Amino acid sequence: MSSPPARILFFTFVFAFTSCSRPQRQFQPSPDPHSLDDATFLHYLQTLPVVTVDEGMRAVLLLQGTTGQWPTYEARAGELLHRKAVRPEWKLQADELIDKGTLAHMVLALTNLPRSANNRLASWTRLGDRRYALKTCVHEGLMPYAVDHERVTGGELLALLAAAERNVFAGEIAPSSGPGPSGSSP
């Protein structure tokens, strides 16, 4: 028999290696989302129990128009990096699950929502920027209250896009004309 400290050490290593991996979706949907046009892609989103970073980026870029000009994940990530909607230090991967804080930060960067002093400070210091972006989206009625690291479902993503589009077309939110979630337009 092995000693109790050896068992504890073994289970500690097993737990550390299995629980520290980044969450990924375990199933693969039947249609390839890259082959879908924008309208079909939106219908596809409603069937997803969780959304990947790649799907979330494509959906958020729909706020700016058709996504045909960004056909790959690298092109979408590059465009969102250029617009300062994502940050390189986040090290987002295409097949990871997107969280509500990251999604809220992307939406804020692509729209001209009013930002609080805390949100501006968090964007400047990069500490809690996704949390305060989510708080702003909740305050503006775009998203229901949640914690920033909670995963996004397809239905929640569609509801966010619909609320953002409604506010843009109603004139309450202007689409962002330039990069940056800091609240200052160039």
Secondary structure as the mmCIF struct_conf table of DSSP 4:
data_model
#
loop_
_struct_conf.conf_type_id
_struct_conf.id
_struct_conf.beg_label_comp_id
_struct_conf.beg_label_asym_id
_struct_conf.beg_label_seq_id
_struct_conf.end_label_comp_id
_struct_conf.end_label_asym_id
_struct_conf.end_label_seq_id
HELX_RH_AL_P HELX_RH_AL_P1 PRO A 4 SER A 19
BEND BEND1 CYS A 20 SER A 21
HELX_LH_PP_P HELX_LH_PP_P1 ARG A 22 PRO A 23
STRN STRN1 GLN A 24 GLN A 24
BEND BEND2 GLN A 26 PHE A 27
BEND BEND3 SER A 30 PRO A 31
HELX_RH_3T_P HELX_RH_3T_P1 PRO A 33 SER A 35
BEND BEND4 LEU A 36 LEU A 36
HELX_RH_AL_P HELX_RH_AL_P2 ASP A 38 LEU A 45
TURN_TY1_P TURN_TY1_P1 GLN A 46 THR A 47
BEND BEND5 PRO A 49 VAL A 50
STRN STRN2 THR A 52 THR A 52
HELX_RH_AL_P HELX_RH_AL_P3 VAL A 53 LEU A 61
HELX_RH_3T_P HELX_RH_3T_P2 LEU A 62 GLN A 64
BEND BEND6 GLY A 65 GLY A 65
BEND BEND7 THR A 67 THR A 67
TURN_TY1_P TURN_TY1_P2 GLY A 68 GLN A 69
BEND BEND8 THR A 72 THR A 72
HELX_RH_AL_P HELX_RH_AL_P4 TYR A 73 HIS A 82
TURN_TY1_P TURN_TY1_P3 ARG A 83 LYS A 84
BEND BEND9 ALA A 85 VAL A 86
HELX_RH_3T_P HELX_RH_3T_P3 PRO A 88 TRP A 90
TURN_TY1_P TURN_TY1_P4 ALA A 94 ASP A 95
STRN STRN3 GLU A 96 LEU A 97
HELX_LH_PP_P HELX_LH_PP_P2 ILE A 98 ILE A 98
STRN STRN4 ASP A 99 ASP A 99
HELX_RH_AL_P HELX_RH_AL_P5 LYS A 100 LEU A 110
STRN STRN5 THR A 111 THR A 111
HELX_RH_AL_P HELX_RH_AL_P6 ALA A 117 THR A 125
TURN_TY1_P TURN_TY1_P5 ARG A 126 ARG A 126
BEND BEND10 LEU A 127 GLY A 128
HELX_RH_AL_P HELX_RH_AL_P7 ASP A 129 HIS A 139
TURN_TY1_P TURN_TY1_P6 GLU A 140 GLY A 141
BEND BEND11 LEU A 142 MET A 143
BEND BEND12 TYR A 145 TYR A 145
TURN_TY1_P TURN_TY1_P7 ASP A 148 HIS A 149
BEND BEND13 GLU A 150 GLU A 150
STRN STRN6 ARG A 151 ARG A 151
HELX_LH_PP_P HELX_LH_PP_P3 VAL A 152 THR A 153
HELX_RH_AL_P HELX_RH_AL_P8 GLY A 154 PHE A 169
TURN_TY1_P TURN_TY1_P8 ALA A 170 GLY A 171
BEND BEND14 GLU A 172 ILE A 173
HELX_LH_PP_P HELX_LH_PP_P4 ALA A 174 ALA A 174
STRN STRN7 PRO A 175 PRO A 175
HELX_LH_PP_P HELX_LH_PP_P5 SER A 176 SER A 176
BEND BEND15 SER A 177 PRO A 179
BEND BEND16 PRO A 181 GLY A 183
#
